[in-house]
Amino acid sequence: MIIGALLALGVGVELACCLGVLLRRSAIDRLHFAGAGTTLGPLLIGAAVLVEESVSSAGVNTILVVALLVVLGPVVTIATARLIRELEP
Amino acid sequence: MNAYLWAATVLLLGLVPLLVVCVRAPPLDALPAVELAGSVTALVLLLLAEGFQRSVYFVVPLALAVMSFVGAFVYVRLLARLR
């Protein structure tokens, strides 16, 4: 039950972010949706996997994947935002 | 099919709008789509690994999470030099 809810929430958030990237026109608006997609969705989906796996080899790998996405995603988002600010008039 | 495989299949559909943006938008506008596509693909692989119950498959999304970060940074540097 809780796994299904977490999966549905995580996948729904990711799909909403993908649609947001498609529907927005400017690069900085698209970056907001991309930034949300690299933090919120991975946390929910990772939690769904961890409920099933708990502390196992797969669980540790899941924690690593989610941590990498959540930590490194904003770093790339900030670098992209700086680039957009430099290049756009 | 279990819930993880269904979730991975539905999440794969999220790559379609990102592909449309990558094809149609200018490079700077398409860069956020490329970054999000890396995260979505890593999550799809994570869900597939859990869905197939093979712990060795979990290495693949781990490698992709690192490589998509490196790839996005390469694109950022490349676009900065091309201005």
Backbone of each chain as nested JSON, in Angstrom:
{
  "chains": [
    {"id": "A", "residues": [
      {"number": 1, "name": "MET", "atoms": {"N": [0.833, -1.206, 0.0], "CA": [0.0, 0.0, 0.0], "C": [0.873, 1.264, 0.0]}},
      {"number": 2, "name": "ILE", "atoms": {"N": [1.791, 1.325, 0.989], "CA": [2.631, 2.531, 1.077], "C": [3.616, 2.579, -0.094]}},
      {"number": 3, "name": "ILE", "atoms": {"N": [4.055, 1.393, -0.548], "CA": [4.962, 1.358, -1.706], "C": [4.255, 1.894, -2.939]}},
      {"number": 4, "name": "GLY", "atoms": {"N": [3.032, 1.463, -3.15], "CA": [2.266, 1.944, -4.304], "C": [2.044, 3.443, -4.258]}},
      {"number": 5, "name": "ALA", "atoms": {"N": [1.747, 3.957, -3.051], "CA": [1.51, 5.398, -2.92], "C": [2.789, 6.182, -3.225]}},
      {"number": 6, "name": "LEU", "atoms": {"N": [3.933, 5.702, -2.674], "CA": [5.197, 6.408, -2.927], "C": [5.573, 6.353, -4.403]}},
      {"number": 7, "name": "LEU", "atoms": {"N": [5.377, 5.178, -5.016], "CA": [5.699, 5.049, -6.443], "C": [4.814, 5.96, -7.291]}},
      {"number": 8, "name": "ALA", "atoms": {"N": [3.516, 5.975, -6.983], "CA": [2.593, 6.812, -7.755], "C": [2.955, 8.287, -7.608]}},
      {"number": 9, "name": "LEU", "atoms": {"N": [3.273, 8.7, -6.371], "CA": [3.654, 10.095, -6.149], "C": [4.95, 10.443, -6.894]}},
      {"number": 10, "name": "GLY", "atoms": {"N": [5.937, 9.569, -6.765], "CA": [7.229, 9.823, -7.403], "C": [7.123, 9.882, -8.912]}},
      {"number": 11, "name": "VAL", "atoms": {"N": [6.435, 8.905, -9.5], "CA": [6.289, 8.89, -10.954], "C": [5.442, 10.082, -11.403]}},
      {"number": 12, "name": "GLY", "atoms": {"N": [4.398, 10.417, -10.647], "CA": [3.56, 11.567, -11.0], "C": [4.351, 12.86, -10.982]}},
      {"number": 13, "name": "VAL", "atoms": {"N": [5.183, 13.037, -9.959], "CA": [6.003, 14.257, -9.89], "C": [6.958, 14.331, -11.074]}},
      {"number": 14, "name": "GLU", "atoms": {"N": [7.599, 13.198, -11.395], "CA": [8.54, 13.196, -12.521], "C": [7.838, 13.508, -13.838]}},
      {"number": 15, "name": "LEU", "atoms": {"N": [6.666, 12.914, -14.052], "CA": [5.931, 13.183, -15.294], "C": [5.493, 14.647, -15.366]}},
      {"number": 16, "name": "ALA", "atoms": {"N": [5.065, 15.203, -14.227], "CA": [4.671, 16.616, -14.213], "C": [5.865, 17.503, -14.56]}},
      {"number": 17, "name": "CYS", "atoms": {"N": [7.04, 17.159, -14.046], "CA": [8.237, 17.952, -14.355], "C": [8.596, 17.833, -15.833]}},
      {"number": 18, "name": "CYS", "atoms": {"N": [8.465, 16.628, -16.392], "CA": [8.76, 16.448, -17.822], "C": [7.804, 17.283, -18.671]}},
      {"number": 19, "name": "LEU", "atoms": {"N": [6.52, 17.275, -18.318], "CA": [5.548, 18.087, -19.061], "C": [5.825, 19.582, -18.883]}},
      {"number": 20, "name": "GLY", "atoms": {"N": [6.244, 19.962, -17.674], "CA": [6.584, 21.36, -17.433], "C": [7.739, 21.823, -18.304]}},
      {"number": 21, "name": "VAL", "atoms": {"N": [8.746, 20.966, -18.469], "CA": [9.868, 21.305, -19.346], "C": [9.389, 21.474, -20.782]}},
      {"number": 22, "name": "LEU", "atoms": {"N": [8.43, 20.649, -21.184], "CA": [7.917, 20.748, -22.559], "C": [7.095, 22.012, -22.761]}},
      {"number": 23, "name": "LEU", "atoms": {"N": [6.266, 22.369, -21.77], "CA": [5.292, 23.439, -21.978], "C": [5.872, 24.834, -21.762]}},
      {"number": 24, "name": "ARG", "atoms": {"N": [6.923, 24.951, -20.974], "CA": [7.5, 26.273, -20.731], "C": [8.332, 26.723, -21.919]}},
      {"number": 25, "name": "ARG", "atoms": {"N": [8.458, 28.036, -22.093], "CA": [9.142, 28.549, -23.27], "C": [10.608, 28.922, -23.004]}},
      {"number": 26, "name": "SER", "atoms": {"N": [10.878, 29.603, -21.885], "CA": [12.253, 30.086, -21.671], "C": [13.08, 29.029, -20.954]}},
      {"number": 27, "name": "ALA", "atoms": {"N": [14.399, 29.122, -21.121], "CA": [15.316, 28.138, -20.545], "C": [15.278, 28.164, -19.019]}},
      {"number": 28, "name": "ILE", "atoms": {"N": [15.159, 29.368, -18.438], "CA": [15.194, 29.466, -16.974], "C": [13.919, 28.879, -16.368]}},
      {"number": 29, "name": "ASP", "atoms": {"N": [12.767, 29.025, -17.065], "CA": [11.532, 28.397, -16.586], "C": [11.645, 26.877, -16.647]}},
      {"number": 30, "name": "ARG", "atoms": {"N": [12.231, 26.379, -17.733], "CA": [12.411, 24.929, -17.871], "C": [13.347, 24.399, -16.792]}},
      {"number": 31, "name": "LEU", "atoms": {"N": [14.322, 25.224, -16.427], "CA": [15.295, 24.791, -15.413], "C": [14.628, 24.582, -14.054]}},
      {"number": 32, "name": "HIS", "atoms": {"N": [13.574, 25.37, -13.751], "CA": [12.853, 25.162, -12.493], "C": [12.252, 23.766, -12.43]}},
      {"number": 33, "name": "PHE", "atoms": {"N": [11.632, 23.345, -13.536], "CA": [11.028, 22.011, -13.556], "C": [12.096, 20.92, -13.534]}},
      {"number": 34, "name": "ALA", "atoms": {"N": [13.2, 21.149, -14.248], "CA": [14.279, 20.153, -14.248], "C": [14.882, 20.012, -12.849]}},
      {"number": 35, "name": "GLY", "atoms": {"N": [15.028, 21.134, -12.154], "CA": [15.564, 21.089, -10.785], "C": [14.658, 20.329, -9.84]}},
      {"number": 36, "name": "ALA", "atoms": {"N": [13.338, 20.55, -9.978], "CA": [12.394, 19.811, -9.134], "C": [12.428, 18.323, -9.456]}},
      {"number": 37, "name": "GLY", "atoms": {"N": [12.604, 17.998, -10.726], "CA": [12.627, 16.588, -11.132], "C": [13.852, 15.836, -10.656]}},
      {"number": 38, "name": "THR", "atoms": {"N": [14.937, 16.564, -10.346], "CA": [16.134, 15.876, -9.866], "C": [16.176, 15.765, -8.336]}},
      {"number": 39, "name": "THR", "atoms": {"N": [15.197, 16.335, -7.632], "CA": [15.225, 16.233, -6.16], "C": [14.003, 15.508, -5.596]}},
      {"number": 40, "name": "LEU", "atoms": {"N": [12.816, 15.975, -5.955], "CA": [11.604, 15.448, -5.308], "C": [11.281, 14.014, -5.753]}},
      {"number": 41, "name": "GLY", "atoms": {"N": [11.302, 13.798, -7.067], "CA": [10.977, 12.469, -7.597], "C": [11.913, 11.377, -7.109]}},
      {"number": 42, "name": "PRO", "atoms": {"N": [13.246, 11.585, -7.214], "CA": [14.167, 10.552, -6.721], "C": [13.978, 10.216, -5.237]}},
      {"number": 43, "name": "LEU", "atoms": {"N": [13.65, 11.22, -4.418], "CA": [13.441, 10.942, -2.988], "C": [12.242, 10.011, -2.773]}},
      {"number": 44, "name": "LEU", "atoms": {"N": [11.152, 10.281, -3.49], "CA": [9.943, 9.463, -3.328], "C": [10.153, 8.047, -3.862]}},
      {"number": 45, "name": "ILE", "atoms": {"N": [10.754, 7.948, -5.047], "CA": [10.975, 6.623, -5.649], "C": [12.009, 5.841, -4.838]}},
      {"number": 46, "name": "GLY", "atoms": {"N": [13.054, 6.527, -4.384], "CA": [14.046, 5.857, -3.53], "C": [13.431, 5.362, -2.234]}},
      {"number": 47, "name": "ALA", "atoms": {"N": [12.514, 6.148, -1.657], "CA": [11.831, 5.709, -0.435], "C": [10.992, 4.469, -0.7]}},
      {"number": 48, "name": "ALA", "atoms": {"N": [10.343, 4.406, -1.87], "CA": [9.538, 3.227, -2.212], "C": [10.414, 1.982, -2.309]}},
      {"number": 49, "name": "VAL", "atoms": {"N": [11.593, 2.114, -2.901], "CA": [12.501, 0.96, -3.019], "C": [13.041, 0.574, -1.641]}},
      {"number": 50, "name": "LEU", "atoms": {"N": [13.331, 1.589, -0.809], "CA": [13.903, 1.294, 0.512], "C": [12.896, 0.623, 1.445]}},
      {"number": 51, "name": "VAL", "atoms": {"N": [11.604, 0.928, 1.271], "CA": [10.586, 0.241, 2.079], "C": [10.646, -1.262, 1.817]}},
      {"number": 52, "name": "GLU", "atoms": {"N": [10.898, -1.633, 0.572], "CA": [10.968, -3.053, 0.193], "C": [12.303, -3.68, 0.595]}},
      {"number": 53, "name": "GLU", "atoms": {"N": [13.402, -2.964, 0.379], "CA": [14.738, -3.557, 0.521], "C": [15.343, -3.373, 1.903]}},
      {"number": 54, "name": "SER", "atoms": {"N": [14.996, -2.305, 2.598], "CA": [15.634, -1.883, 3.852], "C": [17.159, -1.86, 3.696]}},
      {"number": 55, "name": "VAL", "atoms": {"N": [17.902, -2.39, 4.658], "CA": [19.368, -2.291, 4.582], "C": [19.926, -3.579, 3.978]}},
      {"number": 56, "name": "SER", "atoms": {"N": [20.034, -3.587, 2.679], "CA": [20.666, -4.687, 1.958], "C": [21.607, -4.067, 0.942]}},
      {"number": 57, "name": "SER", "atoms": {"N": [22.238, -4.91, 0.13], "CA": [23.114, -4.388, -0.914], "C": [22.33, -3.488, -1.871]}},
      {"number": 58, "name": "ALA", "atoms": {"N": [21.136, -3.937, -2.254], "CA": [20.296, -3.125, -3.147], "C": [19.857, -1.841, -2.456]}},
      {"number": 59, "name": "GLY", "atoms": {"N": [19.56, -1.922, -1.159], "CA": [19.139, -0.731, -0.422], "C": [20.243, 0.302, -0.346]}},
      {"number": 60, "name": "VAL", "atoms": {"N": [21.474, -0.147, -0.094], "CA": [22.606, 0.788, -0.03], "C": [22.845, 1.432, -1.387]}},
      {"number": 61, "name": "ASN", "atoms": {"N": [22.742, 0.619, -2.459], "CA": [22.897, 1.177, -3.805], "C": [21.812, 2.199, -4.103]}},
      {"number": 62, "name": "THR", "atoms": {"N": [20.601, 1.915, -3.639], "CA": [19.496, 2.871, -3.845], "C": [19.787, 4.186, -3.131]}},
      {"number": 63, "name": "ILE", "atoms": {"N": [20.26, 4.092, -1.893], "CA": [20.597, 5.312, -1.15], "C": [21.674, 6.109, -1.894]}},
      {"number": 64, "name": "LEU", "atoms": {"N": [22.675, 5.403, -2.434], "CA": [23.743, 6.086, -3.167], "C": [23.213, 6.782, -4.42]}},
      {"number": 65, "name": "VAL", "atoms": {"N": [22.351, 6.085, -5.176], "CA": [21.803, 6.676, -6.404], "C": [20.991, 7.924, -6.07]}},
      {"number": 66, "name": "VAL", "atoms": {"N": [20.109, 7.818, -5.075], "CA": [19.265, 8.961, -4.708], "C": [20.13, 10.109, -4.175]}},
      {"number": 67, "name": "ALA", "atoms": {"N": [21.136, 9.778, -3.358], "CA": [22.004, 10.829, -2.816], "C": [22.752, 11.543, -3.938]}},
      {"number": 68, "name": "LEU", "atoms": {"N": [23.256, 10.772, -4.914], "CA": [23.964, 11.393, -6.04], "C": [23.048, 12.318, -6.824]}},
      {"number": 69, "name": "LEU", "atoms": {"N": [21.819, 11.843, -7.103], "CA": [20.883, 12.676, -7.873], "C": [20.498, 13.936, -7.099]}},
      {"number": 70, "name": "VAL", "atoms": {"N": [20.247, 13.787, -5.81], "CA": [19.765, 14.922, -5.012], "C": [20.89, 15.93, -4.747]}},
      {"number": 71, "name": "VAL", "atoms": {"N": [22.119, 15.444, -4.592], "CA": [23.238, 16.354, -4.286], "C": [23.802, 16.977, -5.566]}},
      {"number": 72, "name": "LEU", "atoms": {"N": [24.021, 16.148, -6.589], "CA": [24.665, 16.659, -7.801], "C": [23.694, 17.387, -8.731]}},
      {"number": 73, "name": "GLY", "atoms": {"N": [22.411, 17.046, -8.66], "CA": [21.417, 17.697, -9.519], "C": [21.385, 19.204, -9.336]}},
      {"number": 74, "name": "PRO", "atoms": {"N": [21.248, 19.702, -8.109], "CA": [21.276, 21.159, -7.914], "C": [22.582, 21.816, -8.331]}},
      {"number": 75, "name": "VAL", "atoms": {"N": [23.707, 21.078, -8.232], "CA": [24.991, 21.652, -8.673], "C": [24.934, 21.946, -10.167]}},
      {"number": 76, "name": "VAL", "atoms": {"N": [24.433, 20.978, -10.94], "CA": [24.309, 21.178, -12.386], "C": [23.282, 22.269, -12.679]}},
      {"number": 77, "name": "THR", "atoms": {"N": [22.198, 22.297, -11.899], "CA": [21.161, 23.318, -12.114], "C": [21.731, 24.721, -11.918]}},
      {"number": 78, "name": "ILE", "atoms": {"N": [22.545, 24.895, -10.872], "CA": [23.139, 26.212, -10.616], "C": [24.108, 26.593, -11.735]}},
      {"number": 79, "name": "ALA", "atoms": {"N": [24.926, 25.621, -12.186], "CA": [25.866, 25.913, -13.279], "C": [25.114, 26.285, -14.546]}},
      {"number": 80, "name": "THR", "atoms": {"N": [24.006, 25.592, -14.816], "CA": [23.213, 25.909, -16.008], "C": [22.569, 27.287, -15.881]}},
      {"number": 81, "name": "ALA", "atoms": {"N": [22.066, 27.611, -14.697], "CA": [21.433, 28.917, -14.499], "C": [22.444, 30.04, -14.706]}},
      {"number": 82, "name": "ARG", "atoms": {"N": [23.667, 29.841, -14.235], "CA": [24.697, 30.872, -14.457], "C": [24.987, 31.042, -15.943]}},
      {"number": 83, "name": "LEU", "atoms": {"N": [25.049, 29.912, -16.655], "CA": [25.298, 29.971, -18.093], "C": [24.169, 30.706, -18.805]}},
      {"number": 84, "name": "ILE", "atoms": {"N": [22.928, 30.403, -18.428], "CA": [21.777, 31.062, -19.063], "C": [21.821, 32.564, -18.795]}},
      {"number": 85, "name": "ARG", "atoms": {"N": [22.169, 32.949, -17.57], "CA": [22.23, 34.38, -17.234], "C": [23.299, 35.091, -18.051]}},
      {"number": 86, "name": "GLU", "atoms": {"N": [24.424, 34.381, -18.317], "CA": [25.489, 34.994, -19.115], "C": [25.108, 35.114, -20.581]}},
      {"number": 87, "name": "LEU", "atoms": {"N": [24.418, 34.097, -21.104], "CA": [24.177, 34.054, -22.544], "C": [22.918, 34.774, -22.982]}},
      {"number": 88, "name": "GLU", "atoms": {"N": [21.88, 34.791, -22.127], "CA": [20.632, 35.42, -22.547], "C": [20.715, 36.927, -22.36]}},
      {"number": 89, "name": "PRO", "atoms": {"N": [20.155, 37.695, -23.308], "CA": [20.244, 39.159, -23.209], "C": [19.379, 39.704, -22.083]}}
    ]},
    {"id": "B", "residues": [
      {"number": 1, "name": "MET", "atoms": {"N": [3.672, -8.683, -14.031], "CA": [4.426, -7.454, -13.757], "C": [4.079, -6.917, -12.378]}},
      {"number": 2, "name": "ASN", "atoms": {"N": [5.108, -6.54, -11.611], "CA": [4.846, -5.964, -10.294], "C": [4.779, -4.428, -10.382]}},
      {"number": 3, "name": "ALA", "atoms": {"N": [4.596, -3.788, -9.218], "CA": [4.385, -2.329, -9.201], "C": [5.622, -1.573, -9.698]}},
      {"number": 4, "name": "TYR", "atoms": {"N": [6.819, -2.102, -9.411], "CA": [8.039, -1.405, -9.825], "C": [8.18, -1.403, -11.35]}},
      {"number": 5, "name": "LEU", "atoms": {"N": [7.856, -2.526, -11.969], "CA": [7.957, -2.589, -13.435], "C": [6.903, -1.695, -14.098]}},
      {"number": 6, "name": "TRP", "atoms": {"N": [5.697, -1.645, -13.515], "CA": [4.687, -0.724, -14.036], "C": [5.161, 0.723, -13.911]}},
      {"number": 7, "name": "ALA", "atoms": {"N": [5.726, 1.057, -12.742], "CA": [6.208, 2.427, -12.525], "C": [7.319, 2.774, -13.512]}},
      {"number": 8, "name": "ALA", "atoms": {"N": [8.232, 1.821, -13.769], "CA": [9.312, 2.075, -14.73], "C": [8.751, 2.289, -16.126]}},
      {"number": 9, "name": "THR", "atoms": {"N": [7.734, 1.51, -16.49], "CA": [7.141, 1.649, -17.824], "C": [6.464, 3.006, -17.988]}},
      {"number": 10, "name": "VAL", "atoms": {"N": [5.704, 3.42, -16.965], "CA": [5.027, 4.72, -17.045], "C": [6.053, 5.854, -17.05]}},
      {"number": 11, "name": "LEU", "atoms": {"N": [7.1, 5.699, -16.233], "CA": [8.115, 6.755, -16.159], "C": [8.87, 6.906, -17.481]}},
      {"number": 12, "name": "LEU", "atoms": {"N": [8.99, 5.813, -18.232], "CA": [9.646, 5.89, -19.54], "C": [8.918, 6.861, -20.471]}},
      {"number": 13, "name": "LEU", "atoms": {"N": [7.597, 6.973, -20.302], "CA": [6.82, 7.9, -21.142], "C": [7.251, 9.344, -20.913]}},
      {"number": 14, "name": "GLY", "atoms": {"N": [7.803, 9.62, -19.736], "CA": [8.265, 10.977, -19.45], "C": [9.427, 11.406, -20.327]}},
      {"number": 15, "name": "LEU", "atoms": {"N": [10.115, 10.442, -20.945], "CA": [11.233, 10.802, -21.822], "C": [10.752, 11.385, -23.147]}},
      {"number": 16, "name": "VAL", "atoms": {"N": [9.492, 11.115, -23.511], "CA": [8.979, 11.59, -24.816], "C": [8.948, 13.123, -24.883]}},
      {"number": 17, "name": "PRO", "atoms": {"N": [8.325, 13.83, -23.902], "CA": [8.36, 15.295, -23.996], "C": [9.775, 15.86, -23.934]}},
      {"number": 18, "name": "LEU", "atoms": {"N": [10.66, 15.199, -23.194], "CA": [12.042, 15.688, -23.116], "C": [12.731, 15.533, -24.476]}},
      {"number": 19, "name": "LEU", "atoms": {"N": [12.441, 14.429, -25.166], "CA": [13.006, 14.219, -26.494], "C": [12.5, 15.275, -27.473]}},
      {"number": 20, "name": "VAL", "atoms": {"N": [11.224, 15.625, -27.36], "CA": [10.646, 16.665, -28.232], "C": [11.37, 17.991, -28.008]}},
      {"number": 21, "name": "VAL", "atoms": {"N": [11.603, 18.329, -26.741], "CA": [12.307, 19.587, -26.436], "C": [13.728, 19.537, -26.995]}},
      {"number": 22, "name": "CYS", "atoms": {"N": [14.414, 18.409, -26.82], "CA": [15.797, 18.296, -27.306], "C": [15.863, 18.446, -28.82]}},
      {"number": 23, "name": "VAL", "atoms": {"N": [14.853, 17.954, -29.529], "CA": [14.875, 18.02, -30.992], "C": [14.514, 19.418, -31.489]}},
      {"number": 24, "name": "ARG", "atoms": {"N": [13.535, 20.067, -30.861], "CA": [12.97, 21.291, -31.413], "C": [13.549, 22.577, -30.849]}},
      {"number": 25, "name": "ALA", "atoms": {"N": [14.029, 22.559, -29.602], "CA": [14.466, 23.808, -28.969], "C": [15.929, 24.103, -29.308]}},
      {"number": 26, "name": "PRO", "atoms": {"N": [16.338, 25.388, -29.201], "CA": [17.759, 25.72, -29.342], "C": [18.576, 25.067, -28.226]}},
      {"number": 27, "name": "PRO", "atoms": {"N": [19.909, 24.949, -28.433], "CA": [20.731, 24.197, -27.477], "C": [20.601, 24.659, -26.027]}},
      {"number": 28, "name": "LEU", "atoms": {"N": [20.586, 25.957, -25.796], "CA": [20.52, 26.45, -24.414], "C": [19.179, 26.106, -23.759]}},
      {"number": 29, "name": "ASP", "atoms": {"N": [18.093, 26.174, -24.535], "CA": [16.772, 25.842, -23.995], "C": [16.604, 24.33, -23.797]}},
      {"number": 30, "name": "ALA", "atoms": {"N": [17.36, 23.549, -24.562], "CA": [17.238, 22.091, -24.463], "C": [18.089, 21.51, -23.337]}},
      {"number": 31, "name": "LEU", "atoms": {"N": [19.021, 22.294, -22.818], "CA": [19.925, 21.775, -21.781], "C": [19.195, 21.282, -20.519]}},
      {"number": 32, "name": "PRO", "atoms": {"N": [18.176, 22.017, -19.996], "CA": [17.435, 21.464, -18.846], "C": [16.757, 20.14, -19.163]}},
      {"number": 33, "name": "ALA", "atoms": {"N": [16.311, 19.949, -20.403], "CA": [15.682, 18.675, -20.773], "C": [16.7, 17.54, -20.749]}},
      {"number": 34, "name": "VAL", "atoms": {"N": [17.925, 17.821, -21.2], "CA": [18.976, 16.797, -21.176], "C": [19.29, 16.397, -19.736]}},
      {"number": 35, "name": "GLU", "atoms": {"N": [19.373, 17.404, -18.853], "CA": [19.686, 17.112, -17.448], "C": [18.59, 16.273, -16.796]}},
      {"number": 36, "name": "LEU", "atoms": {"N": [17.326, 16.644, -17.063], "CA": [16.223, 15.888, -16.471], "C": [16.144, 14.48, -17.058]}},
      {"number": 37, "name": "ALA", "atoms": {"N": [16.48, 14.343, -18.341], "CA": [16.439, 13.02, -18.962], "C": [17.426, 12.064, -18.286]}},
      {"number": 38, "name": "GLY", "atoms": {"N": [18.59, 12.565, -17.866], "CA": [19.548, 11.72, -17.156], "C": [18.981, 11.206, -15.844]}},
      {"number": 39, "name": "SER", "atoms": {"N": [18.313, 12.096, -15.094], "CA": [17.716, 11.68, -13.814], "C": [16.584, 10.685, -14.021]}},
      {"number": 40, "name": "VAL", "atoms": {"N": [15.727, 10.961, -15.019], "CA": [14.59, 10.066, -15.269], "C": [15.093, 8.68, -15.671]}},
      {"number": 41, "name": "THR", "atoms": {"N": [16.114, 8.636, -16.521], "CA": [16.644, 7.346, -16.959], "C": [17.267, 6.58, -15.793]}},
      {"number": 42, "name": "ALA", "atoms": {"N": [17.975, 7.277, -14.917], "CA": [18.548, 6.612, -13.742], "C": [17.445, 6.028, -12.861]}},
      {"number": 43, "name": "LEU", "atoms": {"N": [16.338, 6.769, -12.707], "CA": [15.226, 6.26, -11.888], "C": [14.544, 5.075, -12.551]}},
      {"number": 44, "name": "VAL", "atoms": {"N": [14.419, 5.11, -13.876], "CA": [13.832, 3.968, -14.592], "C": [14.685, 2.719, -14.374]}},
      {"number": 45, "name": "LEU", "atoms": {"N": [16.001, 2.87, -14.478], "CA": [16.89, 1.721, -14.28], "C": [16.835, 1.22, -12.84]}},
      {"number": 46, "name": "LEU", "atoms": {"N": [16.694, 2.157, -11.883], "CA": [16.554, 1.763, -10.476], "C": [15.282, 0.938, -10.266]}},
      {"number": 47, "name": "LEU", "atoms": {"N": [14.185, 1.396, -10.872], "CA": [12.915, 0.681, -10.731], "C": [12.966, -0.676, -11.43]}},
      {"number": 48, "name": "LEU", "atoms": {"N": [13.636, -0.745, -12.568], "CA": [13.76, -2.034, -13.265], "C": [14.589, -3.015, -12.447]}},
      {"number": 49, "name": "ALA", "atoms": {"N": [15.672, -2.516, -11.832], "CA": [16.509, -3.397, -10.997], "C": [15.703, -3.963, -9.832]}},
      {"number": 50, "name": "GLU", "atoms": {"N": [14.887, -3.127, -9.208], "CA": [14.053, -3.598, -8.1], "C": [12.941, -4.515, -8.605]}},
      {"number": 51, "name": "GLY", "atoms": {"N": [12.39, -4.165, -9.763], "CA": [11.301, -4.972, -10.316], "C": [11.745, -6.367, -10.699]}},
      {"number": 52, "name": "PHE", "atoms": {"N": [12.967, -6.494, -11.215], "CA": [13.487, -7.817, -11.597], "C": [14.148, -8.55, -10.431]}},
      {"number": 53, "name": "GLN", "atoms": {"N": [14.258, -7.87, -9.262], "CA": [14.823, -8.489, -8.058], "C": [16.242, -9.015, -8.288]}},
      {"number": 54, "name": "ARG", "atoms": {"N": [17.063, -8.241, -9.014], "CA": [18.455, -8.624, -9.236], "C": [19.334, -7.522, -8.653]}},
      {"number": 55, "name": "SER", "atoms": {"N": [20.03, -7.827, -7.56], "CA": [20.793, -6.781, -6.879], "C": [21.961, -6.279, -7.723]}},
      {"number": 56, "name": "VAL", "atoms": {"N": [22.473, -7.132, -8.615], "CA": [23.611, -6.71, -9.435], "C": [23.199, -5.612, -10.42]}},
      {"number": 57, "name": "TYR", "atoms": {"N": [21.931, -5.535, -10.781], "CA": [21.466, -4.501, -11.714], "C": [21.517, -3.105, -11.097]}},
      {"number": 58, "name": "PHE", "atoms": {"N": [21.613, -3.006, -9.769], "CA": [21.605, -1.693, -9.126], "C": [22.874, -0.891, -9.414]}},
      {"number": 59, "name": "VAL", "atoms": {"N": [23.902, -1.548, -9.938], "CA": [25.14, -0.827, -10.275], "C": [24.91, 0.087, -11.475]}},
      {"number": 60, "name": "VAL", "atoms": {"N": [24.012, -0.313, -12.366], "CA": [23.8, 0.451, -13.611], "C": [23.257, 1.862, -13.334]}},
      {"number": 61, "name": "PRO", "atoms": {"N": [22.153, 2.017, -12.556], "CA": [21.714, 3.397, -12.268], "C": [22.741, 4.194, -11.482]}},
      {"number": 62, "name": "LEU", "atoms": {"N": [23.544, 3.507, -10.663], "CA": [24.591, 4.207, -9.91], "C": [25.618, 4.819, -10.868]}},
      {"number": 63, "name": "ALA", "atoms": {"N": [26.047, 4.032, -11.85], "CA": [27.009, 4.544, -12.839], "C": [26.379, 5.655, -13.669]}},
      {"number": 64, "name": "LEU", "atoms": {"N": [25.109, 5.484, -14.04], "CA": [24.452, 6.499, -14.867], "C": [24.268, 7.813, -14.115]}},
      {"number": 65, "name": "ALA", "atoms": {"N": [23.988, 7.745, -12.816], "CA": [23.813, 8.972, -12.033], "C": [25.097, 9.805, -12.059]}},
      {"number": 66, "name": "VAL", "atoms": {"N": [26.245, 9.134, -11.954], "CA": [27.528, 9.858, -12.006], "C": [27.789, 10.383, -13.407]}},
      {"number": 67, "name": "MET", "atoms": {"N": [27.578, 9.52, -14.415], "CA": [27.92, 9.9, -15.784], "C": [26.997, 10.998, -16.339]}},
      {"number": 68, "name": "SER", "atoms": {"N": [25.729, 10.983, -15.937], "CA": [24.832, 12.035, -16.43], "C": [25.228, 13.385, -15.845]}},
      {"number": 69, "name": "PHE", "atoms": {"N": [25.724, 13.375, -14.591], "CA": [26.229, 14.608, -13.981], "C": [27.439, 15.128, -14.755]}},
      {"number": 70, "name": "VAL", "atoms": {"N": [28.369, 14.227, -15.055], "CA": [29.564, 14.627, -15.803], "C": [29.173, 15.123, -17.197]}},
      {"number": 71, "name": "GLY", "atoms": {"N": [28.263, 14.405, -17.856], "CA": [27.829, 14.794, -19.195], "C": [27.171, 16.164, -19.214]}},
      {"number": 72, "name": "ALA", "atoms": {"N": [26.328, 16.436, -18.226], "CA": [25.667, 17.74, -18.173], "C": [26.695, 18.848, -17.985]}},
      {"number": 73, "name": "PHE", "atoms": {"N": [27.7, 18.601, -17.17], "CA": [28.733, 19.618, -16.973], "C": [29.535, 19.861, -18.248]}},
      {"number": 74, "name": "VAL", "atoms": {"N": [29.791, 18.795, -18.99], "CA": [30.508, 18.952, -20.269], "C": [29.707, 19.837, -21.214]}},
      {"number": 75, "name": "TYR", "atoms": {"N": [28.381, 19.619, -21.279], "CA": [27.539, 20.449, -22.144], "C": [27.552, 21.903, -21.683]}},
      {"number": 76, "name": "VAL", "atoms": {"N": [27.51, 22.129, -20.37], "CA": [27.53, 23.5, -19.85], "C": [28.834, 24.197, -20.269]}},
      {"number": 77, "name": "ARG", "atoms": {"N": [29.942, 23.504, -20.109], "CA": [31.238, 24.1, -20.485], "C": [31.319, 24.344, -21.985]}},
      {"number": 78, "name": "LEU", "atoms": {"N": [30.803, 23.375, -22.759], "CA": [30.848, 23.504, -24.211], "C": [30.028, 24.701, -24.684]}},
      {"number": 79, "name": "LEU", "atoms": {"N": [28.815, 24.86, -24.146], "CA": [27.979, 25.989, -24.561], "C": [28.59, 27.312, -24.125]}},
      {"number": 80, "name": "ALA", "atoms": {"N": [29.272, 27.312, -22.973], "CA": [29.916, 28.541, -22.516], "C": [31.046, 28.94, -23.458]}},
      {"number": 81, "name": "ARG", "atoms": {"N": [31.75, 27.946, -24.029], "CA": [32.835, 28.279, -24.945], "C": [32.321, 28.701, -26.32]}},
      {"number": 82, "name": "LEU", "atoms": {"N": [31.147, 28.223, -26.7], "CA": [30.623, 28.5, -28.037], "C": [29.969, 29.863, -28.144]}},
      {"number": 83, "name": "ARG", "atoms": {"N": [29.794, 30.568, -27.05], "CA": [29.04, 31.83, -27.111], "C": [29.778, 32.865, -27.953]}}
    ]}
  ]
}
